Amino acid sequence: MRPAIASPAPRLAAIAAASVLALTAAACAPQDNTTSGGSTSASGSASPSCTATGLGTQVKGKLTVGTDNPAYDPWFSGDNPSNGKGFESAVAYAVAKQLGYSKGDVVWQKVAFNNAFAPGAKSFDFDVNQVSINADRKKAVDFSSGYYDVRQAVVALKGSKAAGATSIAGLKKFKLGAQVGTTSLDYINDVIKPDQKPAVYQKNDLATSALKNGQVDAIVYDLPTAFYITSAEVTEAKIVGQFENSVGKPEQFGLVLDKGSSLTSCVSKAVDTLRKDGTLASIEKQWLSDAVNAPVLK
């Protein structure tokens, strides 16, 4: 969903300090880091091995994984990325296992959504945060192979006029909203093309509050988040419908890496293996099983 923005890199001294902290923070709650850090591996250099002993990670013997705060369901569970619960937490640990890291070797770090794919060196090895792969973002960062094929969906309060929309054209007259920098916002601007400027929010929870309070007629989320919102957070809301993916390759979420990272090919290989052996499908079934069969808006 997220659902394109950013932050400057800190000085080398800050990087060294962050590395020391990371050694003592493995498998704990994410460290607070809303700005991009520096990479300790040479950008673009080839990794000698796709194993924990051969990878040039931020901290030797550890795998530093970034995600936003709060970490939303169903992608994570209990706002705790380190518990292995929720789709993206489970995916991150599955990738780590493929690379030879145990659960205790994974260090979680807080990285604001837009900072993850902003230009500049990173303080994580990869970031997992519903970041859609697109050409503009690829100019600033690397992406792994896609780990989830995603669709966008519209949520409105039950009984509202927006809830009765059955087509894309039927949504044009309403006040719509989405999180800043997301594919959801792109769908509003590029697919729906509403008559009025959409409302833009820094966080999904702010967008959800606006919907609940009647400040907007509808919000666009990725489909699994839409199911979670309507089943757990705003039960008086409903999914109006989902959008078809564009012709060709579907929209996909990818793991974000530093531009030219030596880890990119190894992380992509891990994701490809998890897709081929059915692990990704199994994780999706466990955590995103409700995200099916919403009406399609055309």
N, C-alpha and C positions, 0 to 999 in steps of 0.2 A: 504494500500500500504506500509504501512510503517513498502501504504505500507506497528535490534537488537543492546545499548552501554551507557557512564555515568559519574557520578560526586560525590564527597564526600559530606557528610552531614555537614551543618554548626553547630556552637556551639549553646547551649541552649539559650544563650543571643540573638542570631540572630533570633531564632524561636520566642521568646517573642516579639521582635521588629516587626517581620513580622505579628504576630497576631494583634498587635495594628494597624498597617497599614491596615490590611485586614478589620477591623471594619469600617474604613472610606472610603473603596474603593469598596464597594458592587456595583455590576452592572456597574462598570466603565471598562475602558480598562484594559487588563491584567497587573498585576504588573510584573516587570522584575525579573525573577528568573531562571537562567540557571543552577543552581546547586540544588541538592536535599536537602530538609529541613527535620526537625524532626517532628514526629507525636506526637500530644498531647494526643492521646488515647492509652490505653494499647494494644499492639499488641496481637491479638489472643483472646482477651476477648470478651464475648458475649454481644451484645447490648441489653438492656432491651426492646427496642421498635424500630420498623422501622418507626418512626415519628420524626419530627424535634426536639421535646422536649426530645426524648429519645436517639438520636444518639450522639456518642462522636466524634463530628467533630473537625477540627482544631481550629475553633473559634465558641464558643457557639452561637447557633441561626443562623449561617451562613453556607453555603455550598461552599467550596473552590474548584474550578474546574480549572485544568491546561490544557494548550494547547500551541502549538508552536507559534513562531513569525517569519515570517508573518503567518497569518491564511488564508489558500488558499481556493478559490472557487473550487468546489461547496460545500465544507464542511462548509465553513463560507462565509460571504458576506461582502465585503468592508473592509476586514482585521479587522473586529470588532466583536469578539466573543459574546459580550454582547448584540447585537441587536436582537438575536433570529432568525436571518436569516441564511440560509445555513443548510445543513442536520445535521451536528454534533452540531451546536449551538441549533437547534430545539430539537434534541435528549436530550442534556444536560438539557435543561429547562423542557422537559417532564419528565425526571427522577427526577429532583428536585421537580416538582409538585407532583409526586407520593410519594415522601418522606415528603411532607408537607411544602416545602419551596416556598415562593413567588419569582417572578423574581428579586425583590429587595434584596432578601436574598442570591443571588448567587454572589460570588466573583470570578472574573477571574484572573488567574495568568499565567505569561509566563513561560513555562517549555520547554527546548529544547527537541526535539523528543527522542533522545537516552537517555537523563537523566530520562525520564518518567519511563522506565522499567529497569534502572540500579539498582544494589544492594544498599541497604541503606534506611533509613527512608525517608518518603516523606513529603513535605510541602503542599500537596494538599489532598483533600478528595478522588477525583478521577480525572483522566486525560482522555481527549477525543481527540484523535489525529491520527486516522487511524492506530492504533497499532493492528497488527494481533496477535491472540492468538496462542501461540505455547509452546511446552514443555520446551524449553530452557529458555524462558522468565518467565515461571511459577516458575522457581527455585528462581527468585529474587523478583517477585511481584505477587499479586493476580490479577485475571481478573474477570469481571462480565460475565454474559451470553453474547453471541454474539448479537450485535445490528445491524450488517449488514453483509450479505453474499457477499463476494467480489471476483472478478476475476482480473487478471493482463492482461495488454494489451501492444502492441508494437506500437510506433509512429515513423514515418519517414517522411522526406520531400517528397512531391508529385513529381513524376517523377524520384526519385532516384532509384537505383538498389534495395535498402533495401525495398522500398515501394512495389516492385513487388513480395516480398516473399509470398508464399502461404502455407508454412509448417514450422515446427520447424527446420527441417534440412536445409531449405533454408536460415535461419538466422545465421547459424554457422560461415559463412565466414566474417560477418560484425563486425565493431567496435560498441559495444553496451555500454550503460551507464545506471546508476540508482543512486538513493540516497543511501548513506551509511546506513547500518543497517536495510534495508527494505526487505520485502518479494519480492519486485520487483527485487532486486539484487540477492536474493536467486533463483528466477526463471531463471535469466540469467546463474548463475553458475551451478544449479542443473538440470534444464530442457533443456535449449538451449545448454549449454556446448560449448560456442563459441571457435573458433580456437585461438583467441587472448584474452588477459586479458581485462575485461571490465573496463571502466572508472567509477570512483566512486566520487560522489559529496556530499558535506555537506548539500545542500539544493536542492529542486526540481527546484527552479528558475535557479540555476546554471546549472543543467542538461539541462533544456530547452534552455538556452542561448547557450550551447555547441551544441545542435542539430541545432539551428537556424544558428549558425556560421559555420556549417559543420565540427566541431571537432569530432563528432561521427556520425555514420550512422543511429542509431536509439536509442530511450530511452524506457525503460519499466516503466510504471506507473500502478496504479490501474485504472480500466476501467472508473469510473466517472471522475477522474482527466484527463485521456487521452481525453475524450470528451470535457472537458473544455479547455484544452490546444489547441486542434485542431480547436475549434470554436471561441476562444476569444484571445488567446495569440500568437499562431503561425498558422495562417490560411493557410499558404502555406504547412502545414503538414497534414497528414492523419493517421487514425488508420489502421495499417497493419492487425491487428487481435487480438483476445483475446485467452487466454489459457483456456483449460478445467480445472475445479477443480479436484484435486486428488480424487482417489476413496475413498469413505467413506464420512466423515463429511467435508463440504465445508470450505474453509478458511473464517474466520470471524474476524471482528474488535470487540474488547472488551474494556470496560472502565477499566483503570489501577488503582489499589489501592495498598497501602502499603502491604507488605507481612504479612499475618496474621491479616489484618485489621478487626476490629469489624464491619465495614460497608459493607463488601463484600457480605454477604448473603442478606442484605436489598437492596443493589444496584442491585444485580442479580434478586431479586424478582421484583423490579420495572421494570427492562428491560423485564423480562418474561411477566409481566402484559401488558406492552406496545406492545409486539409482539402479545399476544393472543387477545387483544381487537382491533387490527388493526391500532393502532396509528403509529407504526413504518412503516407499509406499506404506510400509508397516507403521512407521512413525506418524505419517499423515493420517492413516486410518485410526490410530490411537488417539491423536490429539485434535484432529480437524474433521472428524467423521460427520459432523453436522453441516459442514459447508458444502451442501449439494442441493441441486434441484430448486434453487430460487428461480422465479420467473425471469425470462430473458427480455430485456428492453431493446427494442429495435426502432 
